[in-house]
Amino acid sequence: SINMQNIILIFITFMFQMALTIMAFSLDYSADDIRQMIRKEEDAKLAKTYTENRQELTISNCWKNMEKLMNEDKVFLDPDLNLIDLAQKLGTNRTYLSLAVRQFSGKSFSDYVNYARIMYAQELLLQGDSCKNVEYSCGYISSSTFYRQFQKITGTSPSLWIRKQRGM
């Protein structure tokens, strides 16, 4: 947790300062030398914190922009959709995009895309579309992949899912 991280950081800083003080006595450093060393260490920690916060912001923005593309443009319907191309479209790199998807959805990129496709497939099936039309409309090239992903995500086959939804 953040509080524990802060406590650990304070403890490490304290221990570092103590070590520098001991070194100063044994190596004959002046008080100014010690203060300068401490300042450098603190500056390095601030720079690291800034970089980590900036990365978190980048990942968060990446997720928001990707979600916008997924929801508004329905990019998940493209059968050729892949991590690298979508990252380029978002103006980021595949590492940030992959981190964003994993951090915010708890899924890998491919699992997330398949989940979006199957959620959309359910909407189409409820509107009366045939399974054959739905699988291609949702970006699946192969019927077996569509059925396998549908089963994996919903726990049932498309035809059984439709019957359950219609109360049959």
C-alpha positions as a Markdown table, in Angstrom:
| # | Residue | x | y | z |
|---|---|---|---|---|
| 1 | Ser | 0.0 | 0.0 | 0.0 |
| 2 | Ile | 1.0 | 3.6 | -0.4 |
| 3 | Asn | 1.3 | 4.3 | 3.3 |
| 4 | Met | 3.6 | 1.3 | 3.7 |
| 5 | Gln | 5.7 | 2.4 | 0.7 |
| 6 | Asn | 6.1 | 5.9 | 2.3 |
| 7 | Ile | 7.1 | 4.4 | 5.6 |
| 8 | Ile | 9.7 | 2.2 | 3.9 |
| 9 | Leu | 11.0 | 5.1 | 1.8 |
| 10 | Ile | 11.4 | 7.3 | 5.0 |
| 11 | Phe | 13.2 | 4.4 | 6.8 |
| 12 | Ile | 15.5 | 3.9 | 3.8 |
| 13 | Thr | 16.2 | 7.6 | 3.6 |
| 14 | Phe | 16.9 | 7.7 | 7.4 |
| 15 | Met | 19.3 | 4.7 | 7.1 |
| 16 | Phe | 21.0 | 6.2 | 4.1 |
| 17 | Gln | 21.6 | 9.5 | 6.1 |
| 18 | Met | 22.9 | 7.5 | 9.0 |
| 19 | Ala | 25.3 | 5.6 | 6.8 |
| 20 | Leu | 26.5 | 8.9 | 5.3 |
| 21 | Thr | 27.1 | 10.3 | 8.7 |
| 22 | Ile | 29.1 | 7.3 | 9.8 |
| 23 | Met | 31.1 | 7.5 | 6.5 |
| 24 | Ala | 31.7 | 11.2 | 7.1 |
| 25 | Phe | 33.3 | 10.5 | 10.5 |
| 26 | Ser | 35.4 | 7.6 | 9.1 |
| 27 | Leu | 36.4 | 9.3 | 5.8 |
| 28 | Asp | 36.7 | 12.8 | 7.1 |
| 29 | Tyr | 33.8 | 14.4 | 5.0 |
| 30 | Ser | 32.6 | 17.9 | 5.9 |
| 31 | Ala | 29.0 | 18.6 | 6.9 |
| 32 | Asp | 28.6 | 20.4 | 3.6 |
| 33 | Asp | 29.7 | 17.3 | 1.7 |
| 34 | Ile | 27.2 | 15.2 | 3.6 |
| 35 | Arg | 24.4 | 17.6 | 2.9 |
| 36 | Gln | 25.3 | 17.6 | -0.8 |
| 37 | Met | 25.2 | 13.8 | -0.9 |
| 38 | Ile | 21.8 | 13.7 | 0.9 |
| 39 | Arg | 20.5 | 16.3 | -1.5 |
| 40 | Lys | 21.6 | 14.3 | -4.5 |
| 41 | Glu | 19.9 | 11.2 | -3.1 |
| 42 | Glu | 16.7 | 13.1 | -2.4 |
| 43 | Asp | 16.7 | 14.6 | -5.9 |
| 44 | Ala | 17.2 | 11.1 | -7.4 |
| 45 | Lys | 14.2 | 9.8 | -5.4 |
| 46 | Leu | 12.1 | 12.8 | -6.5 |
| 47 | Ala | 13.0 | 12.1 | -10.1 |
| 48 | Lys | 12.1 | 8.5 | -9.8 |
| 49 | Thr | 8.7 | 9.3 | -8.2 |
| 50 | Tyr | 8.1 | 11.8 | -11.0 |
| 51 | Thr | 8.9 | 9.3 | -13.7 |
| 52 | Glu | 6.7 | 6.6 | -12.0 |
| 53 | Asn | 3.8 | 9.1 | -11.7 |
| 54 | Arg | 4.2 | 10.2 | -15.3 |
| 55 | Gln | 4.2 | 6.5 | -16.4 |
| 56 | Glu | 1.0 | 5.9 | -14.5 |
| 57 | Leu | -0.6 | 9.0 | -16.1 |
| 58 | Thr | 0.5 | 7.7 | -19.5 |
| 59 | Ile | -1.0 | 4.3 | -18.9 |
| 60 | Ser | -4.2 | 5.8 | -17.6 |
| 61 | Asn | -4.6 | 8.0 | -20.7 |
| 62 | Cys | -3.7 | 5.1 | -22.9 |
| 63 | Trp | -6.6 | 3.1 | -21.3 |
| 64 | Lys | -9.1 | 6.0 | -21.7 |
| 65 | Asn | -8.2 | 6.5 | -25.3 |
| 66 | Met | -8.3 | 2.8 | -26.1 |
| 67 | Glu | -11.7 | 2.5 | -24.4 |
| 68 | Lys | -13.0 | 5.4 | -26.5 |
| 69 | Leu | -11.8 | 3.6 | -29.7 |
| 70 | Met | -13.3 | 0.3 | -28.5 |
| 71 | Asn | -16.7 | 1.8 | -27.5 |
| 72 | Glu | -17.2 | 4.5 | -30.2 |
| 73 | Asp | -15.3 | 3.0 | -33.2 |
| 74 | Lys | -15.7 | -0.6 | -32.3 |
| 75 | Val | -12.1 | -1.4 | -33.4 |
| 76 | Phe | -12.4 | -4.8 | -31.8 |
| 77 | Leu | -14.5 | -5.9 | -34.8 |
| 78 | Asp | -11.5 | -5.7 | -37.0 |
| 79 | Pro | -10.3 | -9.3 | -37.5 |
| 80 | Asp | -6.8 | -8.1 | -38.1 |
| 81 | Leu | -6.7 | -6.0 | -34.8 |
| 82 | Asn | -3.4 | -6.5 | -33.0 |
| 83 | Leu | -1.6 | -4.8 | -30.1 |
| 84 | Ile | 1.1 | -3.1 | -32.2 |
| 85 | Asp | -1.3 | -1.6 | -34.7 |
| 86 | Leu | -3.7 | -0.3 | -32.0 |
| 87 | Ala | -0.8 | 1.1 | -30.0 |
| 88 | Gln | 0.3 | 3.0 | -33.1 |
| 89 | Lys | -3.2 | 4.3 | -33.7 |
| 90 | Leu | -3.3 | 5.5 | -30.1 |
| 91 | Gly | 0.1 | 7.2 | -30.4 |
| 92 | Thr | 1.7 | 5.0 | -27.8 |
| 93 | Asn | 3.8 | 1.8 | -27.7 |
| 94 | Arg | 2.7 | -1.8 | -27.2 |
| 95 | Thr | 4.2 | -1.9 | -23.7 |
| 96 | Tyr | 2.1 | 0.9 | -22.4 |
| 97 | Leu | -1.0 | -0.4 | -24.1 |
| 98 | Ser | -0.5 | -3.9 | -22.8 |
| 99 | Leu | 0.2 | -2.6 | -19.3 |
| 100 | Ala | -3.0 | -0.4 | -19.5 |
| 101 | Val | -5.2 | -3.3 | -20.5 |
| 102 | Arg | -3.8 | -5.6 | -17.9 |
| 103 | Gln | -3.9 | -3.0 | -15.1 |
| 104 | Phe | -7.5 | -1.7 | -15.9 |
| 105 | Ser | -9.2 | -4.9 | -17.1 |
| 106 | Gly | -7.1 | -7.7 | -15.5 |
| 107 | Lys | -6.9 | -9.4 | -18.9 |
| 108 | Ser | -4.3 | -9.8 | -21.6 |
| 109 | Phe | -4.9 | -7.8 | -24.7 |
| 110 | Ser | -6.2 | -10.7 | -26.7 |
| 111 | Asp | -8.5 | -11.8 | -23.8 |
| 112 | Tyr | -9.8 | -8.3 | -23.6 |
| 113 | Val | -10.5 | -8.1 | -27.3 |
| 114 | Asn | -12.2 | -11.5 | -27.3 |
| 115 | Tyr | -14.3 | -10.4 | -24.3 |
| 116 | Ala | -15.4 | -7.2 | -26.1 |
| 117 | Arg | -16.3 | -9.3 | -29.2 |
| 118 | Ile | -18.3 | -11.8 | -27.3 |
| 119 | Met | -20.2 | -9.0 | -25.4 |
| 120 | Tyr | -21.1 | -7.5 | -28.8 |
| 121 | Ala | -22.0 | -10.9 | -30.2 |
| 122 | Gln | -24.5 | -11.3 | -27.4 |
| 123 | Glu | -26.1 | -8.0 | -28.4 |
| 124 | Leu | -26.4 | -9.2 | -32.0 |
| 125 | Leu | -27.7 | -12.6 | -31.0 |
| 126 | Leu | -30.4 | -11.0 | -28.9 |
| 127 | Gln | -31.5 | -8.9 | -31.9 |
| 128 | Gly | -32.0 | -12.2 | -33.8 |
| 129 | Asp | -28.9 | -12.4 | -36.0 |
| 130 | Ser | -27.7 | -15.9 | -36.9 |
| 131 | Cys | -24.6 | -17.3 | -35.3 |
| 132 | Lys | -22.9 | -17.4 | -38.7 |
| 133 | Asn | -23.5 | -13.7 | -39.3 |
| 134 | Val | -22.5 | -12.8 | -35.8 |
| 135 | Glu | -19.2 | -14.6 | -35.8 |
| 136 | Tyr | -18.0 | -12.7 | -38.9 |
| 137 | Ser | -19.6 | -9.4 | -37.7 |
| 138 | Cys | -17.6 | -9.7 | -34.5 |
| 139 | Gly | -14.2 | -10.0 | -36.1 |
| 140 | Tyr | -13.9 | -13.8 | -36.0 |
| 141 | Ile | -12.5 | -15.5 | -39.2 |
| 142 | Ser | -13.1 | -19.0 | -37.9 |
| 143 | Ser | -16.3 | -20.5 | -36.5 |
| 144 | Ser | -14.4 | -22.7 | -34.2 |
| 145 | Thr | -12.6 | -19.7 | -32.6 |
| 146 | Phe | -15.9 | -17.9 | -32.2 |
| 147 | Tyr | -17.5 | -20.9 | -30.5 |
| 148 | Arg | -14.5 | -21.6 | -28.3 |
| 149 | Gln | -14.3 | -17.9 | -27.1 |
| 150 | Phe | -18.1 | -17.7 | -26.6 |
| 151 | Gln | -17.9 | -20.9 | -24.5 |
| 152 | Lys | -14.9 | -19.6 | -22.5 |
| 153 | Ile | -16.4 | -16.3 | -21.7 |
| 154 | Thr | -20.1 | -17.2 | -21.2 |
| 155 | Gly | -19.7 | -20.8 | -20.0 |
| 156 | Thr | -22.1 | -22.0 | -22.7 |
| 157 | Ser | -22.5 | -22.4 | -26.4 |
| 158 | Pro | -24.2 | -19.6 | -28.4 |
| 159 | Ser | -27.3 | -21.6 | -29.2 |
| 160 | Leu | -27.8 | -22.6 | -25.5 |
| 161 | Trp | -27.1 | -19.0 | -24.4 |
| 162 | Ile | -29.8 | -17.7 | -26.9 |
| 163 | Arg | -32.3 | -20.3 | -25.5 |
| 164 | Lys | -31.6 | -19.3 | -22.0 |
| 165 | Gln | -32.1 | -15.6 | -22.8 |
| 166 | Arg | -35.4 | -16.3 | -24.5 |
| 167 | Gly | -36.5 | -18.5 | -21.6 |
| 168 | Met | -36.8 | -21.7 | -23.6 |
